């Protein structure tokens, strides 16, 4: 395809510069096109050379072009500015709020139940007890850890499994203690946060954050859904999302269950 550049109308230096930008853009597109993993953000490096090449042509563009240009950018804003991986920040905010606000706790035989704002009926536990929260992100972008506002002494541990296999997630979960499943079947965690008690007396819970479109297979029996965040689009599963958009545009938060009661 010929480039919209009339090199004979330009000085030698301008021609060389524009030609360099043109081949830079074409080479970048060619290299990125043969990579097996494709993401729209990979095209960002070619934006500047393409804009520079076409900078003197914008006045000649028709109204139809500008209509398509505006429509394309509005669509891009909705898809990549709101929908694409859109649940990560709200989920981090939700978890961070739970961690920071769990102050009134009641101790039971196999678990610790913490409220956010008002005491529970029963034996309250002083906040001097160490409450550990493990958060495992699976099949998401790398979470911005600074949004958890983790301070020195906070017992918040983050694991980013990125695009690891289901076997990797299963192997990772074997290192963590879950909540008694018999209790969680009837518990409503919307009224507070529940921590299990480990063999060494530590209060701990493990959360798994994963898109609703991801099939967790046999692990679903060990994971209880406690929170859903909409909207969240994962383009790696675009075909499945198109088939069932109603249930596929969520980022789910699960709590790990202990199958041994």
Phi and psi in degrees as a GROMACS rama.xvg file:
@    title "Ramachandran Plot"
@    xaxis  label "Phi"
@    yaxis  label "Psi"
@TYPE xy
-68.1822  141.828  UNK-2
-77.7556  143.601  UNK-3
-77.868  56.8701  UNK-4
-131.702  129.011  UNK-5
-100.675  92.3542  UNK-6
-65.9961  -25.5521  UNK-7
-69.5576  -19.2921  UNK-8
-87.85  -3.32468  UNK-9
-109.509  158.248  UNK-10
-71.2298  166.818  UNK-11
-60.08  -43.9776  UNK-12
-64.334  -40.4243  UNK-13
-66.0631  -39.9757  UNK-14
-63.428  -43.9598  UNK-15
-63.5067  -41.6259  UNK-16
-64.5711  -47.0415  UNK-17
-66.2831  -38.3081  UNK-18
-64.4753  -38.7027  UNK-19
-63.6862  -42.2041  UNK-20
-65.0712  -40.3922  UNK-21
-63.1067  -49.2634  UNK-22
-68.9586  -30.2405  UNK-23
-62.6886  -44.6782  UNK-24
-66.3841  -44.8853  UNK-25
-64.9078  -39.9071  UNK-26
-66.1931  -41.8943  UNK-27
-61.5562  -43.9811  UNK-28
-63.7954  -41.5593  UNK-29
-63.5875  -44.9216  UNK-30
-66.6377  -44.1615  UNK-31
-67.6645  -28.6683  UNK-32
-71.1892  -25.3848  UNK-33
-90.732  -4.49772  UNK-34
-75.4231  138.59  UNK-35
-67.4611  -31.9001  UNK-36
-97.9172  120.33  UNK-37
-113.988  133.195  UNK-38
-142.92  140.906  UNK-39
-57.3303  -32.7025  UNK-40
-65.3319  -18.159  UNK-41
-66.9626  -18.4294  UNK-42
-83.5996  -7.65268  UNK-43
-56.2009  -39.6944  UNK-44
-61.6407  -20.9705  UNK-45
-92.8082  -4.84204  UNK-46
-59.7805  -47.7469  UNK-47
-61.8537  -49.6095  UNK-48
-62.7561  -37.2147  UNK-49
-66.7722  -44.0838  UNK-50
-63.3111  -39.7589  UNK-51
-64.6198  -41.0907  UNK-52
-64.0791  -39.2913  UNK-53
-95.5466  4.7522  UNK-54
-61.2909  -29.8296  UNK-55
-94.5708  9.04873  UNK-56
-110.349  -5.83251  UNK-57
-66.2462  -27.8922  UNK-58
-70.6384  -19.4592  UNK-59
-91.1383  -5.3015  UNK-60
-72.4366  143.539  UNK-61
-79.5407  169.075  UNK-62
-64.2057  -32.801  UNK-63
-62.0218  -40.0333  UNK-64
-62.2907  -45.5015  UNK-65
-68.197  -31.5854  UNK-66
-64.88  -45.5796  UNK-67
-64.7054  -37.227  UNK-68
-62.1778  -45.79  UNK-69
-66.3907  -44.0995  UNK-70
-61.899  -42.1864  UNK-71
-61.899  -42.9801  UNK-72
-72.3634  -34.8342  UNK-73
-65.698  -42.0668  UNK-74
-62.7507  -42.8957  UNK-75
-62.077  -38.1481  UNK-76
-63.6079  -44.4755  UNK-77
-67.0986  -43.8156  UNK-78
-73.5353  -52.4216  UNK-79
-93.8205  -16.5904  UNK-80
-94.793  -22.1442  UNK-81
-123.807  -52.3442  UNK-82
-79.8457  -46.8771  UNK-83
-66.6858  115.752  UNK-84
54.2335  29.276  UNK-85
-73.2304  -13.0509  UNK-86
-88.3533  -9.65466  UNK-87
-64.9348  -50.7524  UNK-88
-62.9642  -48.1786  UNK-89
-60.2101  -37.304  UNK-90
-66.8721  -41.9509  UNK-91
-60.3034  -42.947  UNK-92
-61.7947  -40.8485  UNK-93
-63.8842  -47.7981  UNK-94
-66.329  -42.0605  UNK-95
-61.4218  -38.9245  UNK-96
-64.4448  -43.1922  UNK-97
-61.6057  -44.0758  UNK-98
-64.2199  -44.0077  UNK-99
-76.4957  -24.0542  UNK-100
-103.103  0.500105  UNK-101
-79.8372  92.4249  UNK-102
-118.789  -29.2546  UNK-103
-105.207  112.13  UNK-104
-123.578  143.141  UNK-105
-116.966  131.839  UNK-106
-96.4317  127.549  UNK-107
-117.479  -175.731  UNK-108
-65.1783  -41.0649  UNK-109
-119.12  0.230237  UNK-110
-156.996  168.273  UNK-111
-121.367  127.049  UNK-112
-112.203  118.744  UNK-113
-114.347  135.004  UNK-114
-96.0145  161.711  UNK-115
-90.8711  -36.2476  UNK-116
-129.337  -29.7703  UNK-117
-133.53  150.746  UNK-118
-64.9123  151.099  UNK-119
-86.9564  162.562  UNK-120
-77.5584  131.326  UNK-121
127.323  -160.424  UNK-122
-82.2208  112.92  UNK-123
-79.6152  144.801  UNK-124
-109.313  133.008  UNK-125
-63.6227  145.289  UNK-126
-69.651  1.62045  UNK-127
-68.2814  -17.3905  UNK-128
-69.0207  138.377  UNK-129
-80.5651  120.072  UNK-130
-107.315  116.053  UNK-131
-102.131  131.325  UNK-132
-121.545  122.062  UNK-133
-103.469  129.518  UNK-134
-121.602  117.689  UNK-135
-109.798  117.884  UNK-136
-94.8358  128.258  UNK-137
-131.387  127.143  UNK-138
60.5659  39.6607  UNK-139
-131.352  170.652  UNK-140
-65.6656  161.983  UNK-141
-60.7798  121.158  UNK-142
-71.0675  136.591  UNK-143
-70.1508  102.289  UNK-144
-66.0524  -25.4579  UNK-145
-64.7628  -21.0706  UNK-146
-72.4085  -15.5701  UNK-147
-75.8364  -11.2962  UNK-148
47.2952  49.6637  UNK-149
-73.4732  125.64  UNK-150
-107.351  166.204  UNK-151
-60.7779  127.897  UNK-152
99.6028  -17.5002  UNK-153
-68.673  139.105  UNK-154
-102.282  66.5736  UNK-155
-121.47  122.308  UNK-156
-123.091  122.925  UNK-157
-107.792  138.09  UNK-158
-128.849  124.019  UNK-159
-108.761  103.616  UNK-160
-87.4296  -8.23048  UNK-161
49.9367  -123.262  UNK-162
-99.7466  30.6183  UNK-163
-63.928  164.761  UNK-164
-74.1062  164.851  UNK-165
-63.5762  -33.1721  UNK-166
-63.6411  -36.6236  UNK-167
-65.6875  -41.3892  UNK-168
-63.1468  -44.781  UNK-169
-60.6734  -42.273  UNK-170
-65.5521  -38.1953  UNK-171
-65.2827  -41.178  UNK-172
-66.7804  -23.2464  UNK-173
-65.8197  -15.5003  UNK-174
-87.8917  -2.96008  UNK-175
-121.315  153.678  UNK-176
-92.9737  137.776  UNK-177
-104.82  178.662  UNK-178
-88.0555  141.505  UNK-179
-53.7238  121.347  UNK-180
-64.919  -32.5339  UNK-181
-62.5495  -34.9231  UNK-182
-76.4098  -41.1822  UNK-183
-67.8808  -20.5432  UNK-184
-62.8129  -30.0685  UNK-185
-112.027  -6.31211  UNK-186
-82.4839  148.387  UNK-187
-114.633  101.741  UNK-188
-73.9246  -7.66817  UNK-189
-65.0223  -18.8429  UNK-190
-88.0388  0.712458  UNK-191
165.904  -165.427  UNK-192
-118.593  136.543  UNK-193
-112.926  129.878  UNK-194
-117.258  138.931  UNK-195
-85.8508  163.573  UNK-196
-109.784  119.817  UNK-197
-79.5718  173.826  UNK-198
-62.8296  -28.0499  UNK-199
-93.3365  12.8347  UNK-200
83.8738  12.2143  UNK-201
-87.6239  142.608  UNK-202
-91.8178  119.559  UNK-203
-145.465  145.812  UNK-204
-139.011  151.742  UNK-205
-125.955  125.318  UNK-206
-109.407  141.831  UNK-207
-117.927  124.168  UNK-208
-107.933  118.934  UNK-209
-151.091  148.769  UNK-210
-62.1693  145.77  UNK-211
-65.3527  -22.9068  UNK-212
-76.4071  -14.2337  UNK-213
-79.1814  129.768  UNK-214
-83.1421  114.132  UNK-215
-89.8743  -0.0865283  UNK-216
54.8005  -134.148  UNK-217
-66.9847  -14.438  UNK-218
-70.6284  -16.8392  UNK-219
-60.0555  -28.0972  UNK-220
-70.284  -17.3652  UNK-221
-105.264  3.06887  UNK-222
-125.444  128.764  UNK-223
-109.126  126.259  UNK-224
-70.2337  124.462  UNK-225
-120.977  -13.8833  UNK-226
-159.302  142.817  UNK-227
-129.089  137.05  UNK-228
-120.003  125.309  UNK-229
-118.804  141.636  UNK-230
-96.9556  155.024  UNK-231
-149.11  112.85  UNK-232
-108.054  127.264  UNK-233
-111.877  107.605  UNK-234
-69.5806  -13.355  UNK-235
-68.5736  -18.9196  UNK-236
-121.181  38.7802  UNK-237
-62.4877  -40.937  UNK-238
-63.8207  -40.2754  UNK-239
-68.7283  -35.4589  UNK-240
-66.302  -40.223  UNK-241
-65.2229  -36.7373  UNK-242
-67.9042  -35.034  UNK-243
-142.487  69.8322  UNK-244
-66.3217  -26.3553  UNK-245
-62.9175  -36.4034  UNK-246
-107.074  -2.68224  UNK-247
-104.233  -3.26985  UNK-248
-103.783  39.8131  UNK-249
-124.202  150.775  UNK-250
-107.472  118.302  UNK-251
-96.061  147.798  UNK-252
-118.994  122.291  UNK-253
-113.637  150.889  UNK-254
-107.529  139.577  UNK-255
-75.8367  132.96  UNK-256
-100.348  151.078  UNK-257
-99.5859  111.497  UNK-258
-72.4789  -15.206  UNK-259
-92.8431  111.755  UNK-260
